[in-house]
Amino acid sequence: MSKNTRSAEFRKVDVDELDDEQYQDDPEEIADSDDSKVQQREQEIKKLMQSGSKVEALKLALKDPPVQNKDNNVVERNYAVVLDVLTGFSIGKKDKDSMQAGVEALSTDELDSLMKYIYRGFARPTENSCEKLLNWHEAAFAVGGLGSIIRVMSARKSV
């Protein structure tokens, strides 16, 4: 039996402070840092796309999406950058092969982010984007399978 059974020290800990669901960062700091990250990423991606390194541009576009950001401008800008990369691949046989190679080079998290952007593109189609997004979906499904789709559909955080 414990010697200090009448101790009330444990009652001084606020367990709600430790809950991950309730933790909040300073939103202004997140918005500013994410906006600058998106701007830098956009410039790097444009350089990679112009030099023909489409697979590297894809990996960079899917790296660290601003899912925690409350500023819709940052989220929309990042989506536009990713959509530019996805639609930058043409439908020809050569680009389909590089599309498949690019998807195979992605990690599981990056593949799930790609699927999130594809579904977001389906929800907000632009001119000529649906055909390209369907090709991307085919390539991503071939690599990620149903698991990727289920993870995306059940994820709390969207892009």
C-alpha positions in Angstrom: 0.0 0.0 0.0 1.2 3.5 -0.8 2.4 5.7 2.0 1.0 9.0 0.6 -2.6 8.0 -0.2 -3.8 11.4 1.0 -1.6 13.3 -1.4 -3.4 15.6 -3.8 -0.4 16.5 -6.0 -1.9 14.7 -9.0 -4.8 17.1 -9.0 -2.6 20.1 -9.9 -2.0 18.8 -13.5 -4.4 20.2 -16.1 -4.9 17.2 -18.4 -6.8 19.4 -20.9 -3.5 21.2 -21.6 -2.0 18.0 -22.8 -4.8 17.1 -25.3 -3.6 17.3 -28.9 -7.0 18.1 -30.2 -7.1 21.3 -28.1 -3.6 22.6 -28.9 -3.5 25.7 -31.0 -0.5 27.5 -32.5 -0.5 31.3 -32.9 -2.5 31.5 -36.2 -0.7 34.7 -37.4 2.7 33.1 -37.2 1.5 30.1 -39.1 -0.1 32.2 -41.8 3.0 34.4 -42.4 5.4 31.4 -42.5 3.1 29.4 -44.8 2.6 32.3 -47.1 6.4 32.8 -47.5 6.9 29.0 -47.9 4.3 28.9 -50.7 5.9 31.9 -52.4 9.3 30.3 -52.3 8.0 26.9 -53.4 6.1 28.5 -56.3 9.3 30.2 -57.6 11.3 27.0 -57.3 8.6 24.9 -59.0 8.4 27.3 -61.9 12.2 27.0 -62.4 12.0 23.2 -62.3 9.1 23.1 -64.7 10.9 25.4 -67.2 14.0 23.3 -67.0 12.0 20.1 -67.7 12.3 18.5 -64.2 8.6 17.8 -63.9 9.0 14.9 -61.4 11.1 17.0 -59.1 8.6 19.8 -59.4 5.8 17.4 -58.4 7.7 16.2 -55.3 8.4 19.7 -54.3 4.8 20.8 -54.8 3.5 18.0 -52.6 6.0 18.5 -49.8 4.6 20.0 -46.6 1.1 21.3 -47.7 -0.4 24.0 -45.6 -3.1 21.9 -43.9 -3.1 23.7 -40.6 -3.5 27.2 -42.2 -6.7 29.1 -41.7 -5.9 31.7 -44.3 -7.8 30.6 -47.5 -5.5 32.7 -49.7 -2.5 30.7 -48.8 -4.4 27.4 -49.2 -5.8 28.5 -52.6 -2.4 29.7 -53.8 -0.8 26.4 -52.9 -3.6 24.5 -54.6 -3.0 26.6 -57.8 0.7 25.8 -57.7 0.0 22.0 -57.4 -2.6 22.2 -60.1 -0.2 23.9 -62.4 2.3 21.1 -61.9 -0.3 18.4 -62.4 -1.6 20.0 -65.6 1.9 20.8 -66.8 2.2 17.1 -67.8 0.7 16.5 -71.2 -1.3 13.4 -72.1 1.2 11.9 -74.5 2.9 8.5 -73.9 6.2 10.1 -72.8 4.5 12.2 -70.1 2.3 9.3 -69.0 5.5 7.3 -68.3 7.0 10.2 -66.4 3.7 10.7 -64.6 3.9 7.0 -63.5 7.6 7.3 -62.5 6.8 10.5 -60.5 4.0 8.8 -58.6 6.2 5.8 -57.9 8.9 8.1 -56.5 6.5 9.6 -53.9 6.3 8.5 -50.3 3.0 7.4 -48.8 2.3 10.8 -47.3 3.1 12.6 -50.6 0.9 10.1 -52.5 -2.0 10.8 -50.1 -1.5 14.6 -50.6 -1.5 14.0 -54.4 -4.8 12.2 -54.1 -6.2 15.0 -51.9 -5.3 17.5 -54.6 -6.7 15.3 -57.3 -10.1 15.1 -55.5 -10.1 18.8 -54.9 -9.5 19.3 -58.6 -12.4 17.1 -59.4 -14.6 19.2 -57.1 -13.5 22.5 -58.8 -12.7 21.6 -62.4 -11.0 24.1 -64.6 -10.6 24.1 -68.4 -9.0 20.8 -69.5 -8.1 19.8 -66.0 -10.4 16.8 -65.6 -8.8 14.7 -68.3 -5.3 15.2 -66.8 -6.6 14.7 -63.2 -8.2 11.4 -64.3 -4.8 10.3 -65.7 -3.1 11.3 -62.4 -5.8 9.4 -60.5 -5.2 6.3 -62.6 -1.4 6.5 -61.9 -1.9 7.2 -58.2 -4.4 4.4 -57.8 -2.0 2.0 -59.5 0.6 2.7 -56.9 -1.4 3.5 -53.8 -4.4 1.2 -54.3 -7.6 1.5 -52.3 -5.6 2.3 -49.1 -4.7 5.7 -50.4 -8.3 6.5 -51.4 -9.6 5.4 -48.0 -6.9 7.4 -46.1 -7.8 10.5 -48.1 -11.6 10.1 -47.7 -11.3 9.6 -44.0 -8.7 12.3 -43.3 -9.7 15.2 -41.2 -7.3 17.6 -42.7 -7.9 18.7 -46.3 -5.7 20.6 -48.7 
